[in-house]
Amino acid sequence: MWTYAIKRFLMTIPTLVLVSIIVFALIRLIPGDPAAIMLGDTDSDTALEAMRSKLGLDLPVYRQYLIWVGNIFRGDLGTSINTGEDIASALVTRFSVTAQITFVAVGIATLIAIPAGLVAAWRQNTPLDFGILFVSIVCLSLPSFWLGLMMIYLLAINFGWFPTVGFVSVHEDFVGGVMYLVMPVITLAAVETGVLIRMIRVQTLEVLRLDYITHARAKGLSEATVLMRHVFRNSVAPALTVIGLTLGALLGGASVTETVFSIPGLGRLLVDAIFARDYPVLQGCLLFVSFVFVMVNLVVDLLYMLVDPKVTL
């Protein structure tokens, strides 16, 4: 168990190194000069060269990369070109906002999808199965931006049940924070619920056709016992991978949802950096998102090992 965990952790190191190289290279390939953007409208070549020297842009690319990596290990991701804000602090602040929405949304989607997928497979080709499949297809088909806009129009503007846009931390005002979270969480959870229902249904159908399930039924065990004791664990375990991928992607920033609801999360920071051509922030966001994604999948792999101790590299 510990051998697998250590090996799996060590495998993340070359992955993160490769990701850092790709992120660094992609930012360098973007047209534009960060020094010129910081100086604004200026025709002074002297000032431009001085700014490039200050930012280290006059150094060879490999030295720029090594300096950047060294700064990362010191927790220094640089400062924003537009606002002058420390990028590391901004990422931590924005990530906390995104995490509040994402964990709740994925948790709700999982709690709905697991029993729905199990029941749909258990009652295959019945009206209940068709109804659950129909709901999952509808959830998958709804564009998140359209669902978000419709919820704002109906629930916030027409009925006035929730605030239209914005964000309040639940740590500052619990009730107010929850009210701001409801619509974004539903928007994110709807699509993910559809994905997980179909995934768990397929896995459950495969398990139900296995010989040991037939043997369990032949022993006289009730359907509820067979479903919970023998089917549940083996059906849900493979879905951990999908849940991990979903969680990692959303923690990396639900850009569309955060933009629709004007939520100051990681995805919104990334979008703003792209439009403002704020290269240091964009570079920091991409690296941070990649790091979160890799770490979440590492945790999921370790959890999968706990669920299925026979797992090996």
C-alpha atoms as one frame of an Amber mdcrd trajectory, in Angstrom:
protein
   0.000   0.000   0.000   2.659   2.508   1.055   4.907   1.436  -1.819   2.166
   2.232  -4.304   1.445   5.576  -2.632   5.111   6.609  -2.718   5.536   5.531
  -6.344   2.366   7.356  -7.352   3.564  10.509  -5.595   6.967  10.354  -7.280
   5.239  10.044 -10.647   3.695  13.471 -10.152   7.122  15.167 -10.054   8.045
  14.710 -13.747   4.446  15.550 -14.634   4.650  18.880 -12.832   8.063  19.625
 -14.348   6.705  18.964 -17.841   3.644  21.082 -17.139   5.808  23.988 -15.954
   7.865  23.822 -19.160   4.738  23.772 -21.329   3.151  26.684 -19.444   6.341
  28.732 -19.657   6.715  28.007 -23.389   3.087  28.818 -24.184   3.271  32.193
 -22.476   6.462  33.031 -24.374   4.736  32.183 -27.668   1.909  34.686 -27.068
   2.372  37.806 -29.232   3.111  41.003 -27.330   5.715  42.469 -25.007   4.918
  42.543 -21.270   7.360  45.422 -20.819   5.529  47.514 -23.417   2.186  46.737
 -21.789   3.456  47.823 -18.372   4.866  51.101 -19.725   1.770  51.905 -21.749
   1.984  54.529 -24.471   5.638  55.413 -24.543   8.089  55.855 -27.395  11.190
  55.726 -25.216  13.398  52.832 -26.261  15.542  53.446 -23.196  12.611  53.023
 -20.837  11.484  49.915 -22.702  14.911  48.302 -22.490  15.177  49.198 -18.808
  11.808  47.563 -18.104  12.761  44.457 -20.079  15.977  44.233 -18.060  14.035
  44.636 -14.804  11.672  41.815 -15.787  14.549  39.633 -16.942  13.225  39.471
 -20.496  16.660  40.270 -21.922  18.082  37.017 -20.544  18.229  33.716 -22.481
  14.986  31.758 -22.311  16.467  28.888 -20.314  17.726  31.334 -17.655  14.308
  32.994 -17.510  12.772  29.557 -16.889  15.250  28.643 -14.144  14.723  31.992
 -12.414  10.944  31.544 -12.642  11.102  28.035 -11.161  13.382  29.267  -8.385
  10.903  32.010  -7.552   8.070  29.458  -7.502   9.847  27.420  -4.816  10.068
  30.620  -2.763   6.344  31.213  -3.218   6.916  34.177  -5.534   4.825  34.035
  -8.710   5.392  37.693  -9.501   2.979  40.613  -9.589   0.150  41.551 -11.887
   1.025  43.903 -14.744  -2.299  45.737 -14.468  -2.987  45.875 -10.728   0.412
  45.279  -9.132  -1.203  42.644  -6.880   0.869  39.729  -5.668  -0.124  36.781
  -7.875   0.319  34.074  -5.229  -1.987  35.912  -2.809  -4.545  36.500  -5.557
  -4.539  32.813  -6.499  -5.082  31.677  -2.913  -7.921  34.175  -2.431  -9.635
  33.326  -5.704  -9.146  29.588  -5.213 -10.935  29.704  -1.858 -13.959  31.194
  -3.611 -13.930  28.581  -6.373 -13.455  25.767  -3.841 -16.585  26.775  -1.901
 -18.708  26.421  -5.027 -16.974  23.392  -6.482 -16.944  21.117  -3.428 -20.625
  21.734  -2.764 -21.572  21.235  -6.430 -19.592  17.998  -6.841 -20.863  16.726
  -3.479 -24.490  17.327  -4.471 -23.953  15.798  -7.921 -22.378  12.695  -6.356
 -25.124  12.265  -3.754 -27.796  12.452  -6.472 -26.006  10.469  -9.176 -24.926
   7.410  -7.167 -28.401   6.263  -6.031 -29.973   7.362  -9.325 -27.442   5.405
 -11.390 -27.749   2.318  -9.190 -31.558   2.334  -9.321 -31.613   2.963 -13.079
 -29.398  -0.081 -13.698 -31.273  -2.196 -11.160 -34.573  -1.382 -12.919 -33.178
  -1.496 -16.447 -35.668  -0.971 -19.299 -38.452   0.094 -16.942 -40.197   3.491
 -16.890 -38.064   4.418 -13.870 -34.873   3.683 -15.826 -36.094   5.668 -18.834
 -37.081   8.573 -16.615 -33.670   8.729 -14.934 -31.922   8.478 -18.314 -34.097
  11.273 -19.690 -33.194  13.544 -16.767 -29.483  12.769 -17.172 -29.610  13.544
 -20.901 -31.390  16.836 -20.215 -28.745  17.762 -17.642 -25.980  16.942 -20.119
 -27.641  18.911 -22.901 -28.116  22.168 -21.013 -25.302  24.670 -21.676 -24.092
  25.971 -18.325 -24.148  29.619 -19.448 -27.774  29.294 -20.660 -28.879  27.549
 -17.468 -27.170  30.211 -15.384 -28.790  33.057 -17.307 -32.241  31.423 -17.091
 -31.869  30.968 -13.337 -30.879  34.617 -12.941 -33.874  35.706 -14.999 -36.431
  33.436 -13.317 -35.265  32.973  -9.736 -33.458  36.276  -9.129 -35.171  38.883
 -11.316 -38.733  37.554 -11.626 -39.216  35.943  -8.219 -36.483  37.738  -6.272
 -35.562  34.618  -4.322 -31.802  34.979  -4.739 -29.286  37.757  -5.447 -28.636
  38.221  -9.145 -24.835  38.228  -9.278 -21.883  38.598  -6.936 -20.422  36.681
  -4.033 -20.316  36.829  -0.247 -18.148  34.400   1.690 -20.008  32.064   4.033
 -17.335  32.865   6.626 -18.417  36.501   6.662 -22.180  36.031   6.359 -23.364
  32.413   6.367 -26.966  32.980   5.303 -26.064  35.621   2.731 -23.202  33.485
   1.416 -25.482  30.491   0.972 -27.979  32.618  -0.947 -25.240  33.692  -3.357
 -24.059  30.081  -3.756 -27.384  28.433  -4.616 -27.655  29.296  -8.314 -23.973
  28.781  -9.234 -23.937  25.458  -7.390 -27.082  24.236  -9.168 -25.631  25.315
 -12.513 -22.422  23.345 -11.961 -24.094  20.355 -10.319 -26.681  19.868 -13.078
 -24.208  18.984 -15.829 -22.002  16.882 -13.573 -25.026  14.958 -12.287 -25.904
  13.924 -15.823 -22.367  12.680 -16.482 -22.131  10.704 -13.242 -25.574   9.099
 -13.561 -24.731   7.630 -16.943 -21.285   6.528 -15.769 -22.581   4.764 -12.644
 -25.480   3.179 -14.536 -23.106   1.632 -17.084 -20.753   0.367 -14.361 -23.658
  -1.095 -12.380 -25.033  -2.917 -15.415 -21.632  -4.527 -15.979 -21.421  -5.646
 -12.341 -24.973  -7.011 -12.337 -24.061  -9.374 -15.203 -21.117 -10.926 -13.346
 -21.260 -14.509 -12.044 -20.844 -13.678  -8.373 -24.015 -11.576  -8.476 -25.920
 -14.548  -9.885 -24.386 -16.712  -7.164 -25.428 -14.225  -4.457 -28.991 -14.265
  -5.734 -28.967 -18.065  -5.881 -28.026 -18.126  -2.190 -31.349 -16.441  -1.479
 -30.070 -12.958  -0.662 -32.581 -10.182  -1.130 -32.178  -7.755  -4.018 -31.490
  -4.897  -1.587 -28.694  -6.914   0.065 -27.179  -7.854  -3.292 -27.323  -4.248
  -4.446 -25.797  -2.692  -1.339 -23.322  -5.402  -0.310 -22.042  -6.671  -3.665
 -22.955  -4.184  -6.383 -22.523  -0.786  -4.746 -18.797  -0.934  -3.982 -17.766
  -2.419  -7.327 -19.940  -0.012  -9.302 -18.986   3.195  -7.544 -15.219   2.596
  -7.318 -14.552   3.177 -11.061 -16.654   6.343 -10.886 -14.085   7.832  -8.490
 -11.902   8.554 -11.506 -14.643  10.572 -13.190 -15.454  12.379  -9.951 -11.760
  13.206  -9.529 -11.449  14.539 -13.067 -14.588  16.611 -12.577 -13.423  17.985
  -9.238  -9.982  18.814 -10.605 -11.402  20.573 -13.643 -13.869  22.639 -11.615
 -11.311  23.527  -8.943  -9.179  24.798 -11.800 -11.850  27.371 -12.383 -15.427
  27.145 -13.634 -14.809  30.079 -15.946 -18.223  30.218 -17.632 -20.255  29.940
 -14.438 -18.073  32.407 -12.548 -18.335  34.902 -15.402 -22.126  34.567 -15.665
 -22.630  35.109 -11.930 -19.754  37.624 -11.535 -18.037  35.411  -8.969 -14.454
  36.453  -8.141 -13.061  32.947  -8.444 -10.072  31.370 -10.144 -11.826  30.956
 -13.476 -12.843  34.622 -13.526  -9.256  35.625 -12.713  -8.031  33.556 -15.655
 -10.557  35.109 -18.040  -9.731  38.638 -16.877  -6.003  37.950 -17.307  -6.571
  36.768 -20.880  -8.556  39.863 -21.875  -6.110  42.200 -20.107  -3.085  40.363
 -21.565  -1.711  40.129 -18.052   0.955  37.521 -18.829   2.327  36.941 -15.294
  -1.184  36.347 -13.908  -2.067  34.097 -16.835   1.126  32.107 -16.357   0.517
  31.773 -12.620  -3.109  30.712 -13.166  -2.209  28.025 -15.696   0.499  26.605
 -13.462  -1.742  26.659 -10.383  -4.653  25.035 -12.240  -2.360  22.287 -13.526
  -0.963  21.725 -10.040  -4.455  21.436  -8.535  -5.545  19.006 -11.256  -2.512
  16.745 -10.734  -2.889  16.782  -6.939  -6.605  16.004  -7.041  -5.997  13.023
  -9.306  -3.215  11.833  -7.000  -5.650  11.898  -4.084  -8.277  10.058  -6.151
  -5.762   7.348  -7.071  -4.902   6.885  -3.402  -8.600   6.713  -2.499  -9.123
   4.157  -5.239  -6.359   2.098  -3.665  -8.244   2.165  -0.352 -11.463   1.094
  -2.057  -9.708  -1.662  -4.011  -6.566  -2.825  -2.111  -5.580  -5.092  -5.041
  -4.783  -2.067  -7.232  -1.194  -1.898  -8.473   0.853   0.336 -10.747
